[in-house]
Amino acid sequence: MPTVLRLEGLRVVIYPNDHRPAHVHVIGTGGEAVFLLHCPEGPSELREVYGFGRPDAGRIKSALDAAVAKLCEDWRAIHGDH
């Protein structure tokens, strides 16, 4: 599972054999969240979260929104078109 971005000790990963639509898994500090990317321009959308509080999820979303173009390119490199 390629780590495509790191955020404050968290790993943002795209699983090679995962399903569409384009999304990322954010893993670390006892939690995991899945965000839809809404490629190519975002914004990201929280789909599910385990172990992160609402403030953490909000900070993660903001960071993903700032990097959504790169994350969409990473998804496309791994999976093809959105």
Buried (B, 14 or more C-beta within 10 A) or exposed (E): EEEBBEBEEBBBBBEEEBEEEBBBBBBBEEBBBBBBBBBBEBBBBBEEBEEBEEEBBEBBBEBBBBBBEEBBEBBBEBBEEE
